[in-house]
Amino acid sequence: MIRITRIDGAREATLRIEGRITRPRIPALREACDQCLTEHGAVTLDLSRVDFADEAGVQTLRELARGRAALVGCSGFLRALLQENTP
């Protein structure tokens, strides 16, 4: 399960992500990010309440971070997964 809560600011939006980022939930995450990016040009993903991300979830977060999304609040484990070299 994933819960996405949007918090709008004056210049950008923050999406608070809770739960598990897994392949079946990625379309909902991408849709929420795309909407924020269209409206604000930037988005911050608060990942402090993410307790699991599968390989597809980690890859999606990497792609978003290479774009206009800022990732904040990563646990040590999630940060390590995001920084791992991929084959």
C-alpha positions in Angstrom: 0.0 0.0 0.0 1.1 3.5 -0.7 -0.4 6.8 0.6 0.4 10.0 -1.3 -0.5 13.3 0.5 0.0 16.5 -1.5 1.0 19.6 0.4 1.0 22.7 -1.8 3.4 25.6 -1.1 3.7 28.9 -2.8 6.4 27.8 -5.3 6.4 24.1 -5.2 4.4 21.1 -4.0 5.5 18.4 -1.6 4.3 14.9 -1.8 4.5 13.0 1.5 4.8 9.3 0.6 3.9 6.7 3.1 4.1 2.9 2.9 5.7 0.8 0.2 6.8 1.9 -3.2 6.3 -1.2 -5.4 5.8 -1.8 -9.1 2.0 -1.8 -8.9 2.0 1.6 -7.1 4.4 3.4 -9.4 1.7 4.7 -11.8 0.0 6.6 -8.9 3.3 8.0 -7.8 4.3 9.2 -11.3 0.8 10.7 -11.9 1.0 12.7 -8.6 4.5 13.9 -9.5 3.6 14.8 -13.1 0.6 16.8 -11.9 2.8 18.8 -9.4 5.5 19.3 -12.0 3.0 20.6 -14.5 1.5 23.0 -11.9 4.6 24.1 -10.1 7.6 23.1 -12.1 9.2 21.3 -9.1 8.2 18.8 -6.5 9.7 17.6 -3.3 9.1 13.9 -2.2 9.1 13.5 1.5 10.1 9.8 1.9 10.5 9.8 5.7 7.5 7.4 6.0 8.5 5.0 3.3 9.2 1.6 4.8 10.0 -0.4 1.6 10.9 0.1 -2.0 11.3 -2.7 -4.5 13.7 -2.6 -7.4 11.1 -0.8 -9.6 10.4 1.7 -6.9 14.1 2.5 -6.4 14.6 2.9 -10.1 11.5 5.3 -10.3 12.9 7.4 -7.4 16.3 7.6 -9.2 14.6 8.8 -12.4 12.5 11.3 -10.6 15.6 12.6 -8.8 17.4 13.1 -12.1 14.4 15.2 -13.2 12.9 18.0 -11.2 12.1 16.1 -8.0 13.9 16.5 -4.8 14.0 13.5 -2.5 14.1 14.3 1.3 13.7 12.3 4.5 15.2 9.1 3.1 16.0 6.4 5.7 19.6 5.2 5.7 18.5 2.0 4.0 16.6 3.8 1.3 19.5 6.2 0.8 21.9 3.3 0.4 19.6 1.7 -2.2 19.4 4.9 -4.2 23.1 5.3 -4.2 24.0 1.7 -5.3 25.5 1.3 -8.7 23.2 -0.4 -11.1 24.4 -2.9 -13.7 
